[in-house]
Amino acid sequence: MKVIRTLEDPTAELRVELRQHANNYFSYRLFAREGSRWKPSKACFKFEFSSYAGAFVRAARELPWLANAVGAASNDSRHAYHLELSRGLAFRFATFSAMDFANDHDHCIACMAKFADFESDGILHEGFVTKYVIPDGSGHWQWNWVCAACFRDFQESLAWRLEPAG
């Protein structure tokens, strides 16, 4: 078992650990502060998820403070709840095409820069993309884009992997 992310509530009395297990499933566990030590909470959630995003979304439903704790734990306003859901994903460098990506435009999930295949001020044409499976059990997915600057800024901290071109 490997702890992927630890976040504390605003009062610093509760802590949640998001974990990856040897068989590649994810879970979360709640801890409560007892003096200077952290002890597993009696309200311990025992669920297994096929993705980090699935575990994070479920934990945020059970612990309403969790979504805001992501931004509070970062010095970068771009690192918010929706960006956290992309932790550990594999991206590939691509040129945006409305035909290939079934949309006339898209946005960087961090800074909201616009990707499109038409010319206009501020439009990006290339970036990093991943097929993001929405963690609601429906099997639905969407393309998530990240601009080159945000990819560089978050690749290490969010453990993003780069797939070979192909």
N, C-alpha and C positions, 0 to 999 in steps of 0.2 A: 504494500500500500504506500502511495506517495501523496503527500499533501500538496495540492496544486495551488490553492489560494486560501488565505486566512483573512477574515474581516471581523472587526469589532463593532458593536452597536455604539451609538453616540455616548452612552453613559459609561462605556468600557466595563460593563458588568456581564455582557454576553459576547461570545465569540463563536463564529461558525467556521468550520474547516470544510473545504471542498476537496474531495479525494479521488484519486484514480487507483483502481485495484489491479492486481496482476492479470486478471482475466479481461482487462480493458473495459470494465464498467466503472461508473462514477457514482459517488454518493456524497452526502454531507452529514456532518455531525455537529451538534450544538454543545457548547461548554459554558459553564457559569463560573464567575470568579468567586473563589472562597479565600478571602484574605489576599495573599500574593500568588496563589496557585489557581490553575484552571482545572475544573473537575467536569467530567461528562454530565450534562444536564439530564434530569429525569425525563424531560421532554426530548428524548433522543429519537430522531427520525430514521427509520431503517428502510430505505428505498434504494433500489438499484436503477441506474439510468444508462442508456447506451451512449450518451454524449455528456460532455461537460455542461453544455447549454441546458440540457434537460434537467440536470441536477441543480443548476443555478436558478432556473426559472421556478422549480418546485420549492427550493429553499426560500426564494423571495416571496412566494405565496404564503408560506408559513411564518416568515419573519419579515414583516413589512419594512423594517429599517434597512434591510440588506441592499435594496436597489440604490438607496442614497449613499450607503457606506462605500460603494465603489468609487464614486466621484470624490468623496471626502478623503479617501485613502491615497488619492493621486494629486499631484501638483499640476495636472494638465486637465483643463476643462473638457477636452475631447474624450477623455477616458471615462465614459459613463456606462450605464447599464447595458445598452444595446451593443456597444463596442466590446464589453466584457464577454458577451455571448459568443464572440468569435475566437476566444482563447483556444490555442492549440490547433487551429485549422490549417489546412494546406491551401496555398494560393498559387496561381500561375499568372505570369505576365501576359497581358492580352491587349489587343486593340479593340475598342468598343465598336460594335456594329449593331444597329437596330435590328437587322435581319437575323444575326446570330444569337442575340440576347433577348429577342422578342419584346423589346421596349424601345421607345424613341429616345430615352435618356435614362440615366441612373445617377446616383450620388455616392460620394465617398462616405462610408459608414462612420468615419471619425469627424471630418471637417465639413462635410456636405458639399464639397466641390462637385461640379456637374460634369458627367461624362456623356458625350454624344458623338454622332458621326457627322454632324453639320458644323460649319464654321461660325463662330461668334466669340465675342470677348469672354475670356475666362473659361471657355469650354476645354475640357481635357479629352484626349482621344485614346490614351493608353494608361494602363494602370494594372493593378493586381486584382484578381477576381477569384472567388470561391463559390462553390455550390453549397449553400447553407440550408440544412434541413431544419425546418421549423420544429422546435421541440415540444409540440403539442400532441404527438402521437398520430397525427393525421397523415403523415408521409409527404406532406406538401413541402416544397422547397422554393428558394429564390436565389438569384445571383446577388452576391454582396461584393461591392467594389471598394477598393482602397487606393487612394492616390499615392504616387511614389513618395512624397514627403511624409505622409502619415505611415506608410508601410515601413519606411526607414526608422521613424520615431518609435513605433510600437512592435516591430518584429521580435525583438528580444524579450521585452516585458510581457508580451502576450503569447510567446512561444509559437509564433507563426512559422510555418514551414513553407519553403518555396519548391514547388514541383518543377521538374525540368520541362522546358518548352516541348511541345509535341502535339 
